[in-house]
Amino acid sequence: MKDIRYEKLAANLINYSVKLKKGEKILIEFSGRENTLVKEIVKKAYEAGGLPFIVHNDSQVQYLVMKDITKEQLDIMNESQLDMMKKMDAYLGIRASDNIFESSIIPSEKRKLHMMIMKPAFDERVNNTRWCVLRYPNDSMAQQAGKPTEEFENFYFDVCNLDYSKMSKAMDNLVELMDRTDKVQIISHGTNLVFSIKDIPAIKCDGEANIPDGEVFTAPVKESVNGTISFNTPAMSEGEVLENIKFTFKDGKIIEATSSNTKKTNIKLDTDEGARYIGEFALGVNPYIINPMRDTLFDEKIAGSIHLTPGQCYEEAPNGNDSAIHWDLVLIQTPEFGGGEIYFDDVLIRKDGMFIIEKLKGLNPENLK
């Protein structure tokens, strides 16, 4: 029997997330063996009058290519991908890895080279197309989330097919408040961090750039970040799970970094000069995501969370930081994860993951489901 949830998600992706119009070209890039969703997306793209183009990646083959890749190969890849992206109006990335640890033993120098050389193609996609990236609910992802596959699929579609237009309206008050805020302070166990977001736009993520979605982001003034933050959510980095990540900042720069693999963490932060500065600060509000599952696209949307991102800033919320990395790291402040507080200009706006200002209460989970 046909699962109409895939058809609904495909329709939302084409018509809402990337808003594909007649005659527009869309690149659909997917990995993994399952293609039910991809087929529905192609159908919906044609129904909208668009022109779909397909790129299929296999993680096992990609690993074999990457482990011995050369600069010459990467230069040609970047040239090819950049040329393709310049011809596109929209982009959908469907990620369905069969094994999230497939690339864990790729040498770090190869990864660094890949990030640096492929950055122009990545920037073209982010800055000059209407794009959306999502995960595919396969067995591997269910295992990663610690759930039976059927239960995970139900959770996945609840998260991905929620009423994003309702969420979007509820975000407007938070955007307005952030746009007139200067000082931000974050307090949790092992965390006391202060920075400014003055004059940097706040952007709502309401189902157009990521699925699942549910965050409002901006960026700190580059050299304003001071203090310490202890992230309580595991983070995937180059095929390895890193835990207990802790940063100390001085004048915007990460001057000390520790984790379950401190050496690997610092290698990543030494990718380039911008990797030790923050390119994004965001608050997560998706009501269906309450526990981490070692998948950034989900974890950064957890209701009652914040994330802070070493590396590249977004063009929509620029703070001048440039880097080959963009590493979203999550701190959950709900009671189950130790609680915490967020202050805007010394006014408490969220406590233990719940907004307490009247005009922001519409973003609390019970009001978004």
C-alpha positions in Angstrom: 0.0 0.0 0.0 1.3 3.4 -0.9 2.5 5.5 2.1 0.9 8.9 1.4 3.2 10.5 3.9 6.0 10.4 1.4 3.8 12.1 -1.2 2.9 14.8 1.3 6.5 15.5 2.3 7.6 15.6 -1.3 4.8 18.2 -2.0 5.9 20.3 1.0 9.5 20.2 -0.1 8.7 21.3 -3.7 5.9 23.8 -3.1 6.8 25.2 0.3 10.5 24.6 1.1 12.0 25.5 -2.2 8.9 27.0 -3.9 9.8 25.6 -7.3 8.2 27.5 -10.2 7.6 26.6 -13.9 10.8 26.4 -15.9 13.1 26.4 -12.9 15.9 23.9 -12.5 16.3 21.9 -9.3 19.2 19.6 -8.4 18.1 16.6 -6.3 21.1 15.0 -4.6 20.6 11.9 -2.5 22.5 9.1 -0.9 21.6 5.6 0.3 19.7 2.9 -1.5 16.1 3.9 -0.7 14.5 6.2 -3.3 10.8 6.2 -2.5 10.9 9.9 -1.4 13.2 10.8 -4.4 10.7 9.4 -6.9 7.9 11.4 -5.3 10.0 14.6 -5.4 10.7 14.1 -9.1 7.0 13.7 -9.8 6.1 16.8 -7.8 8.9 18.8 -9.5 7.4 18.0 -12.9 3.9 18.8 -11.6 5.2 22.2 -10.6 6.6 22.7 -14.1 10.2 22.4 -12.9 13.2 20.6 -14.4 14.7 18.0 -12.0 18.3 16.9 -12.2 19.6 13.9 -10.1 22.9 13.1 -8.4 23.1 9.8 -6.5 25.9 9.2 -4.0 26.9 5.9 -2.4 28.7 6.3 0.9 30.9 3.2 0.5 32.1 4.4 -2.9 32.6 7.9 -1.6 34.8 6.6 1.2 37.0 4.7 -1.3 37.4 7.9 -3.4 38.0 10.2 -0.4 40.6 8.2 1.5 43.2 8.7 -1.3 41.9 11.8 -3.0 44.2 14.4 -4.4 44.0 18.2 -4.7 43.8 17.8 -8.5 40.7 15.6 -8.2 39.1 18.0 -5.7 39.8 21.0 -7.9 38.0 19.3 -10.8 35.1 18.2 -8.6 34.7 21.8 -7.3 34.8 23.2 -10.8 32.2 20.7 -12.0 29.9 21.1 -9.0 30.2 24.9 -9.0 29.3 25.0 -12.7 26.2 22.8 -12.1 25.1 24.8 -9.0 25.3 28.1 -11.0 22.7 26.6 -13.4 20.3 25.7 -10.6 17.5 27.7 -9.1 16.8 25.2 -6.3 18.5 22.3 -4.5 17.3 19.4 -2.4 19.7 17.2 -0.5 18.3 13.9 0.8 20.8 12.2 3.1 20.3 8.5 3.8 23.6 7.0 5.0 23.5 3.2 5.7 26.3 3.6 8.2 27.1 7.0 9.8 30.6 5.7 10.7 31.4 4.9 7.0 33.9 7.7 6.7 35.3 7.6 10.2 38.8 6.6 9.1 39.3 9.0 6.3 42.5 10.9 7.1 41.9 14.3 8.7 44.2 16.0 6.2 42.0 14.7 3.3 38.9 16.0 5.1 40.4 19.4 5.6 41.5 19.6 2.0 38.0 18.6 0.9 36.3 21.3 3.0 38.6 24.1 1.8 38.6 23.3 -1.9 34.9 22.5 -2.2 33.8 25.6 -0.3 33.0 27.7 -3.4 30.5 25.1 -4.6 29.0 24.9 -1.1 28.7 28.7 -0.9 27.1 28.9 -4.3 24.4 26.4 -3.2 23.8 28.1 0.2 23.8 31.7 -1.0 22.4 31.6 -4.5 19.7 28.8 -4.6 16.6 28.1 -2.7 17.7 25.0 -0.9 16.6 22.4 1.7 18.4 19.5 3.2 16.8 16.5 5.0 17.5 13.0 6.3 15.7 9.9 5.0 14.0 7.6 7.7 15.9 4.4 7.0 16.9 1.6 9.3 20.3 3.1 10.1 18.7 6.4 11.2 16.2 4.6 13.4 19.0 2.6 15.0 20.9 5.9 15.5 17.9 7.3 17.3 17.5 4.2 19.5 14.0 3.4 18.1 12.3 0.5 16.2 12.1 1.4 12.5 8.3 1.7 12.4 8.2 3.9 15.6 10.9 6.1 14.2 9.1 6.5 10.9 6.0 7.7 12.7 8.2 10.1 14.8 9.9 11.3 11.6 6.8 12.2 9.7 5.3 13.9 12.8 8.4 16.1 12.9 8.7 16.7 9.2 5.1 17.2 8.2 4.1 19.5 11.1 2.3 22.8 10.3 5.3 25.0 9.5 3.2 28.0 8.5 1.8 28.1 12.1 5.3 27.8 13.5 6.5 30.6 11.1 3.9 33.0 12.5 4.8 32.2 16.1 8.5 32.9 15.3 7.8 36.5 14.3 7.8 37.8 17.9 11.2 36.1 18.7 12.7 37.6 15.5 11.5 41.0 16.5 12.9 40.7 20.0 16.3 39.4 18.8 16.5 42.2 16.2 16.5 44.8 19.0 18.7 42.8 21.4 22.3 43.6 22.2 23.5 41.4 25.0 22.8 37.7 25.3 23.7 35.6 28.3 23.5 31.8 28.5 23.7 30.1 31.9 23.6 26.3 32.4 25.7 23.7 34.2 29.3 24.5 33.3 28.1 27.4 31.1 28.2 31.1 31.6 28.6 32.8 28.2 28.0 36.4 27.2 28.0 38.0 23.7 26.4 40.6 21.6 24.0 40.1 18.6 23.5 43.9 18.1 22.6 44.9 14.5 22.9 41.3 13.1 19.6 40.1 11.6 17.6 37.3 13.2 16.3 34.7 10.7 13.5 32.3 11.2 13.9 28.7 9.9 10.4 27.6 9.3 10.6 24.6 6.9 12.3 26.3 3.9 16.0 25.4 4.3 15.9 22.3 6.5 13.5 19.5 7.1 12.9 19.0 10.0 13.0 22.7 10.9 12.4 24.9 13.9 15.0 27.4 14.9 15.6 31.2 14.9 19.2 32.1 14.2 21.5 35.0 14.1 25.3 35.4 14.8 27.3 36.9 17.6 29.3 40.1 17.0 32.5 38.2 16.1 34.8 39.4 18.9 32.1 39.8 21.6 32.0 36.2 22.8 33.4 35.6 26.3 33.1 32.9 28.9 32.6 29.2 28.9 30.0 26.8 27.4 29.6 23.1 28.0 27.5 21.3 25.4 25.4 18.4 26.7 24.5 16.8 23.3 26.8 14.4 21.5 28.1 15.7 18.1 29.1 13.8 15.0 32.4 15.0 13.6 34.1 13.2 10.7 32.5 9.9 11.5 33.1 10.0 15.2 30.8 10.8 18.1 32.3 13.5 20.3 30.9 14.1 23.8 31.4 16.6 26.7 32.6 19.3 24.3 33.6 22.4 26.3 34.9 25.8 25.0 36.4 28.8 26.7 36.2 32.1 24.8 38.2 35.3 25.0 37.2 38.2 22.7 35.3 35.9 20.4 38.0 33.2 20.0 38.0 29.7 21.4 41.1 29.7 23.4 40.6 26.3 25.1 38.6 23.3 23.8 38.1 19.9 25.4 36.0 16.9 24.7 35.9 13.1 24.7 38.5 13.4 22.0 40.3 16.7 22.7 42.9 16.2 20.0 40.4 15.7 17.3 38.3 18.6 18.4 41.3 20.9 18.2 42.3 19.6 14.8 38.9 20.6 13.6 39.1 24.0 15.2 42.5 24.6 13.6 41.1 24.1 10.1 41.5 27.8 9.4 41.5 31.1 11.3 37.7 31.4 11.3 37.1 27.9 12.8 37.8 29.2 16.3 35.2 32.0 16.0 31.4 31.6 16.1 29.3 32.0 12.9 25.9 31.2 14.3 23.7 31.4 17.4 20.3 29.8 17.4 17.3 28.8 19.5 15.6 25.5 18.8 11.8 25.2 19.0 10.6 22.0 17.2 7.9 20.6 19.6 8.4 17.0 18.5 12.1 16.8 19.0 13.0 16.5 22.6 15.9 14.1 22.8 19.2 14.0 20.9 19.8 11.4 18.2 23.3 12.2 17.0 22.0 13.8 13.9 22.6 17.6 13.6 19.6 18.4 11.4 17.4 17.0 14.2 19.4 17.8 17.3 19.8 21.5 16.5 16.0 21.9 16.4 15.3 20.4 19.9 12.7 22.3 21.8 14.4 24.2 24.6 17.9 24.0 23.1 20.4 26.5 21.7 23.2 25.9 19.3 26.4 27.7 18.8 28.5 27.2 15.7 32.2 27.5 15.2 33.0 28.5 11.6 31.2 30.0 8.7 28.4 32.6 9.2 25.4 32.7 7.0 25.0 35.5 4.4 21.6 36.3 5.8 23.1 37.0 9.3 26.7 38.1 8.6 29.2 38.7 11.3 32.3 38.7 9.0 33.5 35.2 10.0 34.7 33.0 7.1 35.7 29.4 7.4 35.6 26.0 5.7 33.7 24.5 8.6 30.2 25.1 10.1 29.9 22.9 13.1 26.6 23.1 15.0 26.9 22.2 18.6 23.9 21.8 20.9 23.1 22.7 24.5 19.7 21.5 25.7 18.3 23.5 28.7 15.1 21.5 29.5 15.0 20.1 33.1 15.8 16.5 31.9 19.1 17.9 30.7 20.0 20.1 33.6 18.0 23.2 32.9 19.3 26.6 32.2 18.5 30.2 31.5 18.8 32.7 28.6 18.8 36.5 29.1 18.4 39.2 26.5 19.7 42.5 27.7 19.6 41.2 31.3 15.9 40.1 31.0 15.1 36.4 31.5 13.3 35.2 28.3 13.6 31.4 28.7 14.0 29.2 31.7 14.5 25.4 31.7 13.7 25.4 28.0 10.3 27.2 28.3 9.8 30.8 27.1 8.4 32.9 30.0 7.7 36.2 28.2 4.0 36.3 27.2 4.6 37.2 23.6 7.0 34.3 23.2 4.9 31.6 24.8 3.4 30.6 21.4 6.8 28.9 20.7 6.5 26.6 23.7 5.8 22.9 22.6 2.2 22.7 23.7 1.3 25.6 21.4 3.0 24.3 18.3 1.7 20.8 18.1 
